[in-house]
């Protein structure tokens, strides 16, 4: 049995958010249970890209500020750290509001710039993993994901947020290495989570994202803060409350297979709100979940797969040809020509990195024939 707390918080008013965050942690034993005086504490938000807080792509700065102040009250030394996929952290923190939070609270910005290789034992699929070297100097990690959908992983929550502990320039290589299919990529994410094992996960679900997340979905007011020690249990509870299909939630299915955390909803004690009062009955999940490299469809040719299976495609009216997608694409299958983007779909691995980094939200999911007809 493990515990997950849920606290209603309707808006990003600092006092309300601070009280909500504090209550969510108090229900688990209080911040002093997790942070001791002098601890170097990494606050790990989702800083996917240079977006305004209102876009619901990144963890809200007011949320981060509340956690930092809670850490300071316990005597901890707070750091804000992440590694965006493309831009430097310095560029991202300005647009996302994190720079102002750092100045107001005195928290230090910790950019992940150097990788170290972690050798793994024989019980793991990935015999080595890469993480930011800067994590080695941290005593406590507080994981602050944003509640969002994800066109490849279904949801991006506590487990997926730790992908940000791989430095940005290495993320594309890991998409190639682990992107055999969605399950294989999820196995890498779960093994990364098992190694990092954050001390505490607190989810910003005050305003989340539904639809085709993690960057091109629709902001959705949910009004909830979730917290727990076991990020797998936190993710499980959130998926249940949103009415999600666990079979499509790949990090959940892998974690359940590996016994990497509590995945049985009956073994998770919900603290704070009564579950019947916070169920979300009309949450919109991604319009299509696509396996990287089409491994679910080995019986058809590649050109036919491009017609049958969903793929990324730019909205030409909003695309500015900024080249972010070109730089972020792991297999380098996007280029510019005749004033538009040109895709080599035969080599596209459907990782949707292009969608994640698009600053205009112009990279959409074009549904394939199979999804339109059979909803798969």
Secondary structure in CASP SS format (residue, H / E / C, confidence):
PFRMAT SS
TARGET T0000
AUTHOR 0000-0000-0000
METHOD secondary structure of the structure
MODEL  1
X C 1.00
X E 1.00
X E 1.00
X E 1.00
X E 1.00
X E 1.00
X E 1.00
X E 1.00
X C 1.00
X C 1.00
X C 1.00
X C 1.00
X C 1.00
X H 1.00
X H 1.00
X H 1.00
X H 1.00
X H 1.00
X H 1.00
X H 1.00
X H 1.00
X H 1.00
X H 1.00
X H 1.00
X H 1.00
X H 1.00
X C 1.00
X C 1.00
X C 1.00
X C 1.00
X H 1.00
X H 1.00
X H 1.00
X C 1.00
X C 1.00
X C 1.00
X C 1.00
X C 1.00
X C 1.00
X E 1.00
X E 1.00
X E 1.00
X E 1.00
X E 1.00
X E 1.00
X C 1.00
X C 1.00
X C 1.00
X C 1.00
X C 1.00
X C 1.00
X C 1.00
X H 1.00
X H 1.00
X H 1.00
X C 1.00
X C 1.00
X C 1.00
X C 1.00
X C 1.00
X H 1.00
X H 1.00
X H 1.00
X H 1.00
X H 1.00
X H 1.00
X H 1.00
X H 1.00
X H 1.00
X H 1.00
X H 1.00
X H 1.00
X H 1.00
X C 1.00
X C 1.00
X C 1.00
X E 1.00
X E 1.00
X E 1.00
X E 1.00
X E 1.00
X E 1.00
X C 1.00
X C 1.00
X C 1.00
X C 1.00
X C 1.00
X C 1.00
X H 1.00
X H 1.00
X H 1.00
X H 1.00
X H 1.00
X H 1.00
X H 1.00
X H 1.00
X C 1.00
X H 1.00
X H 1.00
X H 1.00
X H 1.00
X H 1.00
X H 1.00
X H 1.00
X H 1.00
X C 1.00
X C 1.00
X E 1.00
X E 1.00
X E 1.00
X E 1.00
X C 1.00
X C 1.00
X C 1.00
X E 1.00
X E 1.00
X E 1.00
X E 1.00
X E 1.00
X C 1.00
X C 1.00
X C 1.00
X C 1.00
X C 1.00
X C 1.00
X C 1.00
X C 1.00
X E 1.00
X E 1.00
X E 1.00
X E 1.00
X E 1.00
X H 1.00
X H 1.00
X H 1.00
X H 1.00
X H 1.00
X C 1.00
X C 1.00
X E 1.00
X E 1.00
X E 1.00
X E 1.00
X E 1.00
X C 1.00
X E 1.00
X E 1.00
X E 1.00
X E 1.00
X E 1.00
X C 1.00
X C 1.00
X C 1.00
X E 1.00
X E 1.00
X E 1.00
X C 1.00
X H 1.00
X H 1.00
X H 1.00
X H 1.00
X H 1.00
X H 1.00
X H 1.00
X H 1.00
X C 1.00
X C 1.00
X H 1.00
X H 1.00
X H 1.00
X H 1.00
X H 1.00
X H 1.00
X H 1.00
X H 1.00
X H 1.00
X H 1.00
X H 1.00
X C 1.00
X C 1.00
X C 1.00
X H 1.00
X H 1.00
X H 1.00
X H 1.00
X H 1.00
X H 1.00
X H 1.00
X H 1.00
X H 1.00
X H 1.00
X H 1.00
X H 1.00
X H 1.00
X H 1.00
X H 1.00
X C 1.00
X C 1.00
X C 1.00
X E 1.00
X E 1.00
X E 1.00
X E 1.00
X E 1.00
X E 1.00
X E 1.00
X E 1.00
X E 1.00
X E 1.00
X E 1.00
X C 1.00
X C 1.00
X C 1.00
X C 1.00
X C 1.00
X C 1.00
X C 1.00
X E 1.00
X E 1.00
X E 1.00
X E 1.00
X E 1.00
X E 1.00
X E 1.00
X E 1.00
X E 1.00
X E 1.00
X E 1.00
X C 1.00
X C 1.00
X H 1.00
X H 1.00
X H 1.00
X H 1.00
X H 1.00
X H 1.00
X H 1.00
X H 1.00
X H 1.00
X H 1.00
X H 1.00
X H 1.00
X C 1.00
X C 1.00
X C 1.00
X H 1.00
X H 1.00
X H 1.00
X C 1.00
X H 1.00
X H 1.00
X H 1.00
X H 1.00
X H 1.00
X H 1.00
X H 1.00
X H 1.00
X H 1.00
X C 1.00
X C 1.00
X C 1.00
X C 1.00
X C 1.00
X C 1.00
X H 1.00
X H 1.00
X H 1.00
X E 1.00
X E 1.00
X E 1.00
X E 1.00
X E 1.00
X C 1.00
X C 1.00
X H 1.00
X H 1.00
X H 1.00
X C 1.00
X C 1.00
X C 1.00
X C 1.00
X C 1.00
X C 1.00
X C 1.00
X C 1.00
X C 1.00
X C 1.00
X C 1.00
X C 1.00
X C 1.00
X C 1.00
X H 1.00
X H 1.00
X H 1.00
X C 1.00
X C 1.00
X C 1.00
X C 1.00
X C 1.00
X C 1.00
X C 1.00
X H 1.00
X H 1.00
X H 1.00
X H 1.00
X H 1.00
X H 1.00
X H 1.00
X C 1.00
X C 1.00
X E 1.00
X E 1.00
X E 1.00
X E 1.00
X C 1.00
X C 1.00
X C 1.00
X C 1.00
X C 1.00
X C 1.00
X C 1.00
X C 1.00
X C 1.00
X H 1.00
X H 1.00
X H 1.00
X H 1.00
X H 1.00
X C 1.00
X C 1.00
X C 1.00
X C 1.00
X C 1.00
X E 1.00
X E 1.00
X E 1.00
X E 1.00
X C 1.00
X C 1.00
X E 1.00
X E 1.00
X E 1.00
X E 1.00
X C 1.00
X C 1.00
X C 1.00
X C 1.00
X C 1.00
X C 1.00
X C 1.00
X C 1.00
X C 1.00
X H 1.00
X H 1.00
X H 1.00
X H 1.00
X H 1.00
X C 1.00
X C 1.00
X C 1.00
X C 1.00
X C 1.00
X E 1.00
X E 1.00
X E 1.00
X E 1.00
X C 1.00
X C 1.00
X H 1.00
X H 1.00
X H 1.00
X H 1.00
X H 1.00
X H 1.00
X C 1.00
X C 1.00
END
